[in-house]
Amino acid sequence: MSVPRTQSPTPARAFSQRFSATRRGARLARLLVAHQLTEWGHPHGTEAHDTVVLVVAELVANAVLHGRVPGRDFALSLSYDAGRGAVRIEVTDTHPALPTRKAPDSDEDGGRGLVLVDALAVTWGVCDRHGPGKTVWAECATAPRA
């Protein structure tokens, strides 16, 4: 006798995965986030989709370029709260250095990814994690801004 399985009336609204701290890992993270957003009803070309994918791209690039510790991966978590109209992104790496945001008019090459995150995300920050390293997080709106 088989026991019927019941499905939750609401599909899971969370995604979490570890990736190699490489360019390939960063690319795979972006692609999987884009797919997940489409599954959650935010297809390619919508403001929510494009904003979240761009913020993820910046945060995972930082994890690969600045947060890389040889032999260690980075973790990406994505959660969607339809009631709040927000997607929360968390990227965790094991490097102890905190990210720095350079001024947009700085003469230095690179380092402006967090300026972009600051412009696109509703809010963002850095928090400690269990073990070495940190988690950089951002929240993006899924409804058009007024």
N, C-alpha and C positions, 0 to 999 in steps of 0.2 A: 504494500500500500504506500503510495507516495503522498507526502504531505504538501499541500499547496503552499507556495511562497506568497507572501503578501509584500507588495511594494509600498514604500512610503509615498503618501500623496504629493509630497514636495521632493523634487530631485535634490541630490546633494549639491550644496552650493560652496564647496571647498575643493581645492586642488593643492596638493603638496608633493614635491619631488626633489630629489637630490640630483645634481648635475656635476660633471667633471668641470674643474675650474680652467676651462679652455675656451677658445673662440667657438669651437664646435658645441660645447656645452651651453654657452650663452645663446647661440643661434637656436638650438633645440628648445631652450626655455622659452624664447620668444614665440616660436612656432606653436608650442603646446599651449601657451597662454592665449594666442590668437584663436586656436581651435576651441579652447574652453569657453572663451567669451562668446563665440558663435553658438555653442551649445546652450549658453545661458540667455540667449536672445539678443545678443549685441554683435551683429555681423560686421564683417569687414566693411569699412567705409563709413560706419557710424562714428559720431564723435566719441562715444564711450569706448568703443573698441580701439580706435586709433590712439586715443589718449593713454589708455592703460598699456597698450603694447609699447608705446614710446617710453613711458615711465619704466616699464619692466626692462626694456632694452638698455636704458641708462643705468639702472641699478645693477643688473647682472654684468654689464660691461665693467662697472666699478669693482664688483666682486672678483672678476677674472683679472683685471689689470692691476688693481691696488690691494685687493683683499686676498690674493692667492697665497696659500701656503703649500709648498710642494707636498704632494701626496694627499691633500685634503680637498674635498668637494665643497660646493656651496649648495645651500638649500633655498628653494623658492616655495613660498606658500601664497595662495591666492584665495580670498574668500569674498563672496558676493552677498550683500544684504540688500535684497530688493526693497524691503520696507524703508530703509534709510536711503536707498538710491546710491549705494557706494560699493566700490570694490577696494578691498584692502590688499596690499602687496607687501610681502615681507621677504627680504633677501638676507640670508645669514651666511657669514663666512667666519673663518677661524683666525683671521689676522687681527692683532690687537689695536692697530691704528684706526682712529676715528676718521671718517670722511671729512674733507674740507671743501668749502664752496668758495671758488675764486670769483672775483668781481668780473662782470661781463666785459669791462673795458681793460682788463689785465693784458699785458703784453706777453705773458707766458702762454706757451702752447698747451692746449688741452685744459682739463679741469673745470669745464663749464657745464658738465652734465647735471650737477645738482642745481644749478641755476635754472636749467630747463625743468627739472623735477619740481622745483619750487614754483615755477610759473604754471605748470599743468595740474599739479596735485592740489586738492583742497587743503591737505595738511601732510606733513612728513616729519620724520625724526629718526633718532638712533636710540636703541636700548641695548642693555646687556643681554647676554644669553647664558644659558647654563654651559659651563666650560669656557674655553678661550674664544675670543672674538666678539662679534657684535651682530645685531640685526638692524638693518636699515629698512624702514617701512614707509609706506605712502598710502594715502587714501585718495581715490579719484571718484568724481561724481559720475553716475551712469545716466542721469537725466540732463538735458541741455541746461546750461547756466542761464540764469535770467539776466 
